């Protein structure tokens, strides 16, 4: 079953997405997500100029061989652009194979290991009353685990808070709905300010208040977004122990993995990391020394279903679970792939879930469903996502950048 076409589709229904559509000689199509937020056109060009010409005429059934061909066959390996491109090809080929088999994709991955994928939602607020309202709204929507992000006194805009000054409005025009696009439509990135000491003074009291309001049973998560030094991260983890977090995410920049030893020595708060990791090699030290508890890489940026399944199998050896990155800059194609993988793997932990905007769902038309706090994969053959090119053309690409961060003295910091 030879590949006859591979089209790179770029659209912006509220935010930018890059989608690869592979077509076989039998007319079967498969979709893959290649979105890299703020660097979308780099992946689109990599696919169009360097990958698509290699696909034409290849057997669409040779998923593993194609993965190795694109990864090992290229001298320049790894990195987010390369791995997002490989992920798009890999996911599209799995979509095709499952359609030909007449089965939903998870059946080809070994079938169900669980009833569904437990998710967590994103509650946020500039202050405690706003945060509490957001938590209640997510509980009413059916979420059974909640990420907590809050404003910090003295800072005008803080990562993860939907009502921050630099948070773009959702499709309905309301900033209070956290389906916002942090990558703003501007000629240069928006600049935000950060004060680590103010954050550390404030955040422990936030979790104390949330626990007092919502009780001990609700799983709570928090994202530090790579902003802390090792000793600051260790201090935060220890200070949050009384509030029994499900996990503390991305406490330090991911490049220096050895720093997690310092954090691990000082806290029993579970740690999640890896949304900026792209290959199994990025995790080796973290797994073998058991420095983390959850893997955050998405299908979209970690070499597709084939690449991420390898990472999860490696993690399982050390009792480390999945916690797949799933904000709205992962398209419905990437989210669907994660849900199919999540119901099949033995070491599933939790799935991040932000609802896509209505225009996004009009373009992609996913069949996965959400209820009782869980995502369920579609039962039709393949991924269960279709792409409406006519609707997509009404949402042309618009350049956008994620924010950058500066400390109060003006020096650059990690966003």
N, C-alpha and C positions, 0 to 999 in steps of 0.2 A: 504494500500500500504506500505508494510514493507521494511525497510532498510536492505539490504543484504551485503553491503560493504561500507567502508569509507576509502579512500586512501589519505595519506598525501604525497604530491608531492613537492619536493624541486628542484628548477632549478635556473640557473644563466645566462640568456641570456643578458649579460652586467651588470646585478646586480642581487642580490639574491631575490627570491620570494618563498613564501610558499603558496600552494594551497591545499584546501580540495576538494576532489571529492566524492560525495555521490551517491550510486547506489541503486535503488529499485528493488524489485522482478520482476517488469515489465520491467526492463532494462532502466528506465529513470534515467538520471544522472543530477546532479546539482553541480555547482562550487561555492566555497567561497574563498575569499582572507584572508590569515592569516599572511601576511608579517609584521614583526616588524624589521625595518632596524637596523642592527647591533646586533640584538638579535634573529635572525630568528630561530635558532635551539632550543631555549627555547620554542617557541610556537610549533614547530614541535613535540618536545618531549611531551609537555603537551597534544597535540591532540592525538598523537599515544598511549601514555601510560595511559592517564586518561579520555579521552573523547570518542575516537572511540569505546572502548569496551562497552560504555553505549548506543551507537546508534544502534548497530546491533539488529534487531528485532522490533525497535520502528516504529510507524506509521509516515511516512514522512509528512503526512498532518497536524500533530499536531505541528505547528510551535510555537505557543504561549506556549503551555505546555512544549515543549522541551526547549525553552528559559528559562522558570522559573525553570525547572528541573536542568539545567546546572548552573544557576545563584544562585537561592535560595537553591537548593539542596546541594551546596558545602558550607561548613562552611567558607572557605577562599574566600572572594568575591573581586570583582573589580580588578583594576590593569591592565596594558597593556597586559600581557601574557594571563590572564584569559579572558579578554574581546575580544582580537583578536581571541581567540579560539572560543568563543561563536559566534562572528561575522561570522566566516567562516561557522559554522554549520547553522546559521540562514539564511545567504545569499544563501547557497546551497539549503536549503529547499524551499525558495521562488522561486529559479530558477526552481526547480522540479515542484512546484505547478503551476507556470505559463505555463510550458511546457505541463503539463497534461490538463490545461484549454485551451491550444492552443492560448494563448494571450501573447503579450509582457508584461513584468512585470509591467510597469507603469499602465496598465489597471486594474490590481488587487489592485493597491494602490489608485484607485479613478479616474483614467483617467487623461488627460492633464489639467493643470491649466494655461499653457502658450505655446507659439510656440516653445520654446527651452530654453536651459540653457546658459545664457550669461556667457562667460568665461573671465579670464584675463591671459595674458601671462607674462613670466619672462624676462624682459630686464635688461641687466647688462653691466658693463664696468669698466675697471680699471681707466679710465679717462673719461672726458665728450665726446670727439669725439667718443670713442669706445661705450659709452653708447648711444649716439644719433644714431649711426649706428644700434645698437641692437633694439632700439625703432622703427626705420624705417623698419627694417626687420620684426618685429612682426606686424606692421601695414599692411605691404604688404602681410603677411600670412592671414590677415583677422581679427586679434584681435582688439577688440574695447575698451579694458581696459588693462592697462599695470602696472605691478609691477616694481618699480624702485629700483635697488640695485647697489651700486657703491663702487669702491675702496676708501680707505682712505689714504691720503698722509702719508708716513712713515710706513705703515703696508703692509707686503708682500702678505698676503692672507686674504681675507675677505669673510665671509659667503655670499653666493648668487651670487658671481661674477664668471662667467664661466671661465674667463681667469686668475683667481688667480693661484698662484703657486701650491696650493694644490687641485685644481679642477681637477678631473680625466677627461680624454678625453671621448667624446661621442663615439658611435659605429663607426662613420666614421673617428675617430682619430683626430677630430678637437676640441680643447678645447673651441673655440669661440661659439660652439653650446651649448646652456644651456639645454642639456639633460644629464648633467654629473652626475656621482655617487659620492656624497661627502664621502661615506663610502669607504675608500681606502683599497686595497688589501695589507695588511701589518700585521706583527706579533703583533704590538701594534698600538693604534691610533696615527695618525698624530697630532702634536701639533701646534696650531696657536697662534698668539699674538693678543692682543686687547688693545685699548686705547680709553676709553669712551669719554674723553674730546676732543681728536682729531676728533672722529666721530661726536660729537655734533657741533663742530665748522664747520665741512665740509658739513654736510648733508643738511642744510637749503639752502646753496648756490646752491647745486645740483638741488633741486626742483625749485628754482628760475630760473635756466638756462633751465630746462626742460619745464617749463611753457612758458618761453619766446620763446623757439624754436617751441613748438608744440601747443601752444594756450590753452585757458581756458576750452575747451569742453571735452578733453580727460580725462577719469577717470584714476587717478593715485593712486597706492597703494604702501605701504612700510612696510617691516618686520624688526622690531628691534630685533627679535629672543631672547627675554627674557634677554637682556643684561643690562637693566637699573634699577636703583633704582627708587622708586616712584617719588621722586622730579625731577630726571633726565627725567623720562618719561613725567611728567607734563610739564616740560620746553620744551621738544621736541614737544609735541602735540601743545602747544601754538605757538611755533616758526613756525610750519608748517601750521597754520590756513590760512595765506594769499594765500596758494597754493591749497586749496580746495581738500584735499585728499578724495578719496572714503573711505579709512580706513587706520589706523595705527595699525599694527599687533603685538601682543605678546610683549608689551612694557616692562613688568617685568616678573620675574619667576612666574609661574602660581600657585604655592602652596599657597601663601598668598593672598587670594582673596580680603581681606579688603583693600589692598594697592590701588586697583582701585578707591576707593573713593577719594583718594588724587589726582589721575590723573584726574578724572571726574570733580573735583572742579575747575580745572585750565584750562581746554581746551574743546572746542566743536568739536575737530577733532574726527570723529567716530573711535571707538575702536573695534578690532576683536581679539578674543582669544579662545583657547581651543583645538588646535591640539594635545596636550598631555593629554587632558581630556578623560575619558573613560566611564563615566556614567552620568545619569541625576543629581546625587547627587553632582557632581563636579560643577554644574552650579547654584544650587539653590540660593545662595546669590547674584550671579552676575545678575540673572534674576530679582529676587524680588526687588533688589535695583536699577535695570536698569543701571548697571555699564558698560555694553558693548552693542554693536550694531549688532555684527555678531558672529555666532557660527562656530568654525573652525574644530570641530571633523569630522573625516572621518567615513564612514560605517565600514571600516576595523578595527578600534580600539575602536569603541563605541557600541559594541554589535550587529552589523549588521543593517539590515534595520529596524527590530523591535525596537532595542535600540535607534537608531538615530531618527526614526520617533517620539518616545516619547519625546526626547529632543526638536525637532523642534516644536511639538505641545505645549510644555511648554513655549518655547521661544515666540511663537505667541501671547500668552496672554499679553506679555509685548512689543509687536511690534518689536521684535528682529528677525533678518533674518538669513538665512543660508549663509555660506561662506565656503563650504566644502574643507578641505585639499585635494589636488590632485597633489602632485609631482609624479615623476616616480617611487618612492618606494611604491606607491599604485599601485597594478597590474591592468591590464585592467579589471579584474573581479571586483575589488573594485571600479574602476572608472565607469564602466558600471552600477553598483548598485547605485552609487551616482547620475548618470544622470537620471535613471528611477525615483528615489526618487525626484530629483530636479524638473522634469517637473510636478510632481503631487502635491507637497506641496503648500499651499497658501502663505507661507512666504519665498519663495526663494529669495536669494539676488544675489549671484554670485558663480561661480564654478571655482576653480583653475584648470588650465590645462597645463600640460607639455606633449609634444609629446613623446611617448615611442619610443625606438630604433626599428629599423627594425627587429633585432633578437627577441625582446620581442613580437612584433606583429606576428611573425612567430610561436611562441609557443602558444600564446593565441587567435589569430585570432578574434579580436573584430569586431562587426558590427556597433557600434556607429559611427557617422560621425561628422565632424567639418566643418562649413562654416558660413560666415557672422558673425563671432565672437561667434557663438553658437555651443554647442554640442547637437546632437540629438540622442536619444536612438535607438537601432536597432528595427525593427518591427517584427522580427521573434519571435516565442514563447520563453519565458524565459528571461534571461539576455541578450542573444545575443552574448555570448562569448563561444568559444570552446577551448579545450586544446589538443594540439598535443604532445602526450607523446613521440613519436619517436624523434621529433625535440628537445624536452626538454631534453632528455637524452644526447644530444650532448653538453649540457651546464651544467656540473656538478657544484654543490655548491662549492664556494670558500670563505673562511673566510674573512670578511671585517669589519672594524670599522668606525663609524662616528668620525670626529676629536674631540679633546678636546681643550679647550681655556685657555690660561694663560695671565694675565696682564703683563705689561712690567717689573714689579718687580719679576716675576716668580710665583706669587700666582695663584691658580686655579680660573677660572671664568666660568660663564655659556656660553656654546657654543650654 
